[in-house]
Amino acid sequence: MEGIKVPRPKRTDFESQLQKVENQIKESEEKLKSLREEKESILQAKKEYELEQLYRVAKSHGKTIPDIIAELEAQKNSKNTK
């Protein structure tokens, strides 16, 4: 039984294949870096929005942020002493 003969690629074909894969890896790493930066930007915008909302609610109730912190700490302490 005779096997199928598959032509072996030339050495330069390996080099070009490797270069192509390396380029794809580099592009993927750059894309990943860009996506991570975008994620951080979105998280920062979300944090700023939430802080602004907290400030608005506190202000609408005639309270300051330190007032709210003190109240939350007091609640925490009263739960821990029970």
Buried (B, 14 or more C-beta within 10 A) or exposed (E): EEEEEEEEEEEEEEEEEEEEEEEEEEEEEEEEEEEEEEEEEEEEEEEEEEEEEEEEEBEEEEEEEEEBEEEEEEEEEEEEEE
